[in-house]
Amino acid sequence: MSSKVWRVVGEYRKKGRTFIFRKEVLAPKETHAREKVYSDLGSRHRVKRRDIRFTEVVEIRPEEVTSIELRRALGVESEG
């Protein structure tokens, strides 16, 4: 099974404030993309899963990716 590119948009609450996030991840399924975001937000920002809400999880084409690192990994963007 090949990996697809997913754009995950949502919000999380921390210390009474709401933060909006937008991430692009490589994953074979939507559920795997959600797990990657849970893991990333939990490790970087110490956010509990119950405080994370997804508003949009959509599959996108590699040409639509905005993250330079991910574009390079996909071979869309050249080094240099």
DSSP file (Angstrom, degrees, kcal/mol; ACC not computed):
  #  RESIDUE AA STRUCTURE BP1 BP2  ACC     N-H-->O    O-->H-N    N-H-->O    O-->H-N    TCO  KAPPA ALPHA  PHI   PSI    X-CA   Y-CA   Z-CA
    1    1 A M              0   0    0      0, 0.0     2,-0.2     0, 0.0     0, 0.0   0.000 360.0 360.0 360.0 129.8    0.0    0.0    0.0
    2    2 A S        -     0   0    0     26,-0.1     2,-0.2     1,-0.1    25,-0.0  -0.547 360.0-108.1 -89.0 154.5    1.4    3.4   -1.0
    3    3 A S        -     0   0    0     -2,-0.2     2,-0.3    23,-0.1    -1,-0.1  -0.513  29.6-156.7 -80.3 147.8    1.4    6.4    1.2
    4    4 A K  E     -A   27   0A   0     23,-2.5    23,-2.5    -2,-0.2     2,-0.5  -0.755  21.2-110.8-115.7 165.1   -0.9    9.3    0.4
    5    5 A V  E     -AB  26  60A   0     55,-0.6    55,-2.6    -2,-0.3     2,-0.4  -0.873  34.8-169.9-101.0 129.8   -0.6   13.0    1.4
    6    6 A W  E     -AB  25  59A   0     19,-2.9    19,-2.4    -2,-0.5     2,-0.6  -0.948  16.8-149.2-121.4 138.0   -3.2   14.2    3.9
    7    7 A R  E     -AB  24  58A   0     51,-3.1    51,-2.2    -2,-0.4     2,-0.5  -0.943  18.7-167.0-104.3 121.0   -3.9   17.8    5.0
    8    8 A V  E     -AB  23  57A   0     15,-3.4    15,-2.9    -2,-0.6     2,-0.4  -0.941   7.1-179.4-114.2 123.2   -5.1   17.7    8.7
    9    9 A V  E     +AB  22  56A   0     47,-3.1    46,-2.6    -2,-0.5    47,-2.1  -0.948  23.5 108.0-122.6 141.6   -6.7   20.9   10.1
   10   10 A G  E     -AB  21  54A   0     11,-2.1    11,-2.6    -2,-0.4     2,-0.3  -0.946  49.0-101.1-178.2-160.4   -8.1   21.3   13.6
   11   11 A E  E     -AB  20  53A   0     42,-2.6    42,-3.2    -2,-0.3     2,-0.3  -0.974  16.9-159.8-146.7 157.9   -7.6   23.0   17.0
   12   12 A Y  E     -AB  19  52A   0      7,-2.5     7,-3.1    -2,-0.3     2,-0.4  -0.988  14.7-133.7-139.9 152.7   -6.4   22.1   20.4
   13   13 A R  E     +A   18   0A   0     38,-1.5     2,-0.3    -2,-0.3     5,-0.2  -0.870  26.4 167.2-107.6 137.0   -6.9   23.6   23.8
   14   14 A K  E >   -A   17   0A   0      3,-2.5     3,-1.7    -2,-0.4    33,-0.1  -0.934  68.8 -11.1-151.1 125.6   -4.1   24.2   26.3
   15   15 A K  T 3  S-     0   0    0     -2,-0.3     3,-0.1     1,-0.3    -1,-0.0   0.875 128.1 -52.9  53.4  43.3   -4.2   26.3   29.4
   16   16 A G  T 3  S+     0   0    0      1,-0.2     2,-0.3     0, 0.0    -1,-0.3   0.473 117.3 107.5  77.7   1.5   -7.6   27.8   28.6
   17   17 A R  E <   -A   14   0A   0     -3,-1.7    -3,-2.5     2,-0.0     2,-0.5  -0.819  62.1-135.6-111.7 153.3   -6.5   29.0   25.1
   18   18 A T  E     -A   13   0A   0     -2,-0.3     2,-0.4    -5,-0.2    -5,-0.2  -0.927  18.0-167.8-109.8 130.1   -7.4   27.5   21.7
   19   19 A F  E     -A   12   0A   0     -7,-3.1    -7,-2.5    -2,-0.5     2,-0.4  -0.947  11.1-144.0-117.9 137.1   -4.8   27.0   19.1
   20   20 A I  E     -A   11   0A   0     -2,-0.4     2,-0.3    -9,-0.2    -9,-0.3  -0.812  20.5-172.4 -98.9 138.5   -5.5   26.2   15.4
   21   21 A F  E     -A   10   0A   0    -11,-2.6   -11,-2.1    -2,-0.4     2,-0.3  -0.920  16.9-170.2-130.2 158.1   -3.2   23.9   13.5
   22   22 A R  E     +A    9   0A   0     -2,-0.3     2,-0.3   -13,-0.2   -13,-0.2  -0.919  18.3 172.9-146.0 116.8   -2.7   22.8    9.9
   23   23 A K  E     -A    8   0A   0    -15,-2.9   -15,-3.4    -2,-0.3     2,-0.5  -0.937  23.1-149.9-129.4 148.8   -0.4   19.9    9.1
   24   24 A E  E     +A    7   0A   0     -2,-0.3     2,-0.3   -17,-0.2   -17,-0.2  -0.983  27.2 173.4-117.3 127.1    0.4   17.8    6.0
   25   25 A V  E     -A    6   0A   0    -19,-2.4   -19,-2.9    -2,-0.5     2,-0.5  -0.928  32.6-122.8-134.4 155.6    1.5   14.2    6.6
   26   26 A L  E     +A    5   0A   0     -2,-0.3   -21,-0.2   -21,-0.2   -23,-0.1  -0.873  48.4 141.1 -95.6 126.9    2.3   11.1    4.6
   27   27 A A  E     -A    4   0A   0    -23,-2.5   -23,-2.5    -2,-0.5     6,-0.1  -0.970  54.2-128.8-161.9 150.8    0.1    8.1    5.6
   28   28 A P  S    S+     0   0    0      0, 0.0     2,-0.3     0, 0.0   -26,-0.1   0.823  93.1  22.8 -73.8 -30.0   -1.6    5.2    3.8
   29   29 A K  S  > S-     0   0    0    -25,-0.1     4,-1.8     1,-0.1     5,-0.1  -0.888  78.9-112.9-134.2 163.1   -5.0    5.9    5.5
   30   30 A E  H  > S+     0   0    0     -2,-0.3     4,-2.3     1,-0.2     5,-0.2   0.887 116.4  55.1 -62.0 -40.2   -6.9    8.7    7.1
   31   31 A T  H  > S+     0   0    0      1,-0.2     4,-2.0     2,-0.2    -1,-0.2   0.865 107.1  50.5 -64.1 -34.8   -6.8    7.1   10.5
   32   32 A H  H  > S+     0   0    0      2,-0.2     4,-2.1     1,-0.2    -1,-0.2   0.875 108.0  53.0 -69.3 -36.6   -3.0    6.8   10.3
   33   33 A A  H  X S+     0   0    0     -4,-1.8     4,-1.9     2,-0.2    -2,-0.2   0.914 108.9  49.7 -63.3 -42.2   -2.8   10.5    9.4
   34   34 A R  H  X S+     0   0    0     -4,-2.3     4,-2.7     1,-0.2    -2,-0.2   0.914 109.4  51.9 -62.0 -42.4   -4.8   11.3   12.5
   35   35 A E  H  X S+     0   0    0     -4,-2.0     4,-2.6     1,-0.2    -1,-0.2   0.889 107.1  52.7 -61.9 -39.8   -2.5    9.2   14.7
   36   36 A K  H  X S+     0   0    0     -4,-2.1     4,-2.6     2,-0.2    -1,-0.2   0.903 111.0  46.8 -62.8 -40.3    0.6   11.0   13.3
   37   37 A V  H  X S+     0   0    0     -4,-1.9     4,-2.9     2,-0.2     5,-0.4   0.917 111.0  51.3 -69.1 -43.1   -0.9   14.3   14.2
   38   38 A Y  H  X S+     0   0    0     -4,-2.7     4,-2.2     1,-0.2    -2,-0.2   0.939 113.9  45.5 -55.1 -46.8   -2.0   13.1   17.7
   39   39 A S  H  X S+     0   0    0     -4,-2.6     4,-2.2     2,-0.2     5,-0.2   0.917 114.2  47.4 -64.0 -45.7    1.6   11.9   18.2
   40   40 A D  H  X S+     0   0    0     -4,-2.6     4,-2.7     2,-0.2     5,-0.3   0.937 115.3  43.3 -65.1 -48.2    3.2   15.1   16.9
   41   41 A L  H  X S+     0   0    0     -4,-2.9     4,-2.2     1,-0.2     6,-0.9   0.879 114.2  52.3 -66.7 -36.6    1.1   17.5   18.9
   42   42 A G  H  X S+     0   0    0     -4,-2.2     4,-0.9    -5,-0.4    -1,-0.2   0.901 115.8  39.2 -65.2 -40.6    1.4   15.4   22.0
   43   43 A S  H  < S+     0   0    0     -4,-2.2    -2,-0.2    -5,-0.2    -1,-0.2   0.887 123.3  38.2 -80.0 -38.1    5.2   15.2   21.8
   44   44 A R  H  < S+     0   0    0     -4,-2.7    -3,-0.2    -5,-0.2    -2,-0.2   0.881 134.7  18.4 -78.7 -38.9    5.8   18.8   20.7
   45   45 A H  H  < S-     0   0    0     -4,-2.2    -3,-0.2    -5,-0.3    -2,-0.2   0.385  95.0-122.0-118.4   1.9    3.2   20.7   22.7
   46   46 A R     <  +     0   0    0     -4,-0.9     2,-0.4    -5,-0.3    -4,-0.2   0.914  54.2 160.9  56.2  46.4    2.3   18.2   25.5
   47   47 A V        -     0   0    0     -6,-0.9    -1,-0.2    -9,-0.2     2,-0.1  -0.832  37.3-127.0-100.5 135.0   -1.4   18.2   24.4
   48   48 A K    >   -     0   0    0     -2,-0.4     3,-1.5     1,-0.1     4,-0.3  -0.486  20.4-118.6 -77.1 150.9   -3.7   15.4   25.5
   49   49 A R  G >  S+     0   0    0      1,-0.3     3,-1.6     2,-0.2    -1,-0.1   0.855 113.0  60.7 -57.4 -36.9   -5.7   13.5   22.8
   50   50 A R  G 3  S+     0   0    0      1,-0.3    -1,-0.3     3,-0.0    -3,-0.0   0.706 101.3  55.0 -66.6 -17.7   -9.0   14.6   24.4
   51   51 A D  G <  S+     0   0    0     -3,-1.5   -38,-1.5   -38,-0.1     2,-0.5   0.424  91.0  88.9 -94.0   0.3   -8.0   18.3   23.8
   52   52 A I  E <   -B   12   0A   0     -3,-1.6     2,-0.4    -4,-0.3   -40,-0.2  -0.868  54.4-174.4-103.8 129.0   -7.4   17.9   20.1
   53   53 A R  E     -B   11   0A   0    -42,-3.2   -42,-2.6    -2,-0.5     2,-0.5  -0.987  13.7-147.3-123.0 128.8  -10.3   18.3   17.6
   54   54 A F  E     +B   10   0A   0     -2,-0.4   -44,-0.3   -44,-0.2     3,-0.1  -0.811  18.0 175.4 -93.6 131.6  -10.0   17.7   13.9
   55   55 A T  E    S+     0   0A   0    -46,-2.6     2,-0.3    -2,-0.5   -45,-0.2   0.653  71.4  13.8-103.7 -23.5  -12.1   19.9   11.6
   56   56 A E  E     +B    9   0A   0    -47,-2.1   -47,-3.1     2,-0.0     2,-0.4  -0.952  50.1 175.6-156.4 131.8  -10.8   18.6    8.3
   57   57 A V  E     +B    8   0A   0     -2,-0.3     2,-0.4   -49,-0.2   -49,-0.2  -0.908  25.0 163.0-135.2 107.4   -8.8   15.6    7.1
   58   58 A V  E     -B    7   0A   0    -51,-2.2   -51,-3.1    -2,-0.4     2,-0.4  -0.945  38.7-120.6-130.2 147.5   -8.5   15.5    3.3
   59   59 A E  E     -B    6   0A   0     -2,-0.4     2,-0.3   -53,-0.2   -53,-0.2  -0.693  36.5-169.8 -82.0 135.6   -6.3   13.7    0.8
   60   60 A I  E     -B    5   0A   0    -55,-2.6   -55,-0.6    -2,-0.4     5,-0.0  -0.855  24.8-104.6-125.5 161.1   -4.4   16.1   -1.4
   61   61 A R    >   -     0   0    0     -2,-0.3     3,-1.7     1,-0.1     4,-0.4  -0.509  34.7-113.8 -78.7 152.3   -2.2   15.8   -4.5
   62   62 A P  G >  S+     0   0    0      0, 0.0     3,-1.0     0, 0.0    -1,-0.1   0.805 116.1  61.6 -57.2 -29.6    1.6   16.1   -4.1
   63   63 A E  G 3  S+     0   0    0      1,-0.2     8,-0.0    13,-0.0    -3,-0.0   0.723  98.6  57.3 -69.3 -20.4    1.5   19.4   -6.1
   64   64 A E  G <  S+     0   0    0     -3,-1.7    -1,-0.2     2,-0.0     2,-0.1   0.530  78.6 116.1 -87.6  -7.2   -0.7   21.0   -3.4
   65   65 A V    <   -     0   0    0     -3,-1.0   -58,-0.0    -4,-0.4   -60,-0.0  -0.399  42.3-172.7 -67.2 135.7    1.7   20.4   -0.6
   66   66 A T        +     0   0    0     -2,-0.1     2,-0.4     5,-0.0    -1,-0.1   0.656  55.4  98.5-102.1 -21.1    3.0   23.6    1.0
   67   67 A S     >  -     0   0    0      1,-0.2     4,-2.4     2,-0.0     5,-0.2  -0.570  62.4-152.4 -72.5 120.6    5.6   22.1    3.4
   68   68 A I  H  > S+     0   0    0     -2,-0.4     4,-2.4     1,-0.2     5,-0.2   0.896  94.6  52.6 -60.8 -42.5    9.1   22.4    1.7
   69   69 A E  H  > S+     0   0    0      1,-0.2     4,-2.0     2,-0.2    -1,-0.2   0.913 112.5  44.3 -61.6 -43.0   10.4   19.3    3.6
   70   70 A L  H  > S+     0   0    0      2,-0.2     4,-1.9     1,-0.2    -1,-0.2   0.869 110.8  54.3 -70.4 -36.6    7.5   17.2    2.5
   71   71 A R  H  X>S+     0   0    0     -4,-2.4     5,-2.2     1,-0.2     6,-1.2   0.904 110.4  47.3 -62.5 -41.0    7.7   18.5   -1.1
   72   72 A R  H ><5S+     0   0    0     -4,-2.4     3,-0.5     1,-0.2    -2,-0.2   0.897 110.1  52.0 -67.2 -40.1   11.4   17.5   -1.2
   73   73 A A  H 3<5S+     0   0    0     -4,-2.0    -1,-0.2     1,-0.2    -2,-0.2   0.842 111.8  47.3 -64.3 -33.3   10.6   14.0    0.2
   74   74 A L  H 3<5S-     0   0    0     -4,-1.9    -1,-0.2    -5,-0.1    -2,-0.2   0.612 114.3-118.2 -82.6 -13.1    7.9   13.6   -2.5
   75   75 A G  T <<5S+     0   0    0     -4,-0.8    -3,-0.2    -3,-0.5    -4,-0.1   0.624  84.9 114.0  84.8  13.8   10.3   14.7   -5.2
   76   76 A V  S   <S+     0   0    0     -5,-2.2     2,-0.4    -6,-0.2    -4,-0.2   0.834  73.6  47.4 -82.3 -35.7    8.1   17.7   -6.2
   77   77 A E  S    S-     0   0    0     -6,-1.2     2,-0.3    -9,-0.2    -2,-0.2  -0.882  81.4-137.7-109.9 135.9   10.7   20.3   -5.0
   78   78 A S        -     0   0    0     -2,-0.4     2,-0.3     1,-0.1    -6,-0.1  -0.637  23.7-107.4 -92.2 152.9   14.4   20.1   -6.0
   79   79 A E              0   0    0     -2,-0.3    -1,-0.1     1,-0.2     0, 0.0  -0.586 360.0 360.0 -73.8 131.2   17.2   20.8   -3.6
   80   80 A G              0   0    0     -2,-0.3    -1,-0.2     0, 0.0    -2,-0.0   0.478 360.0 360.0 130.5 360.0   18.9   24.0   -4.3
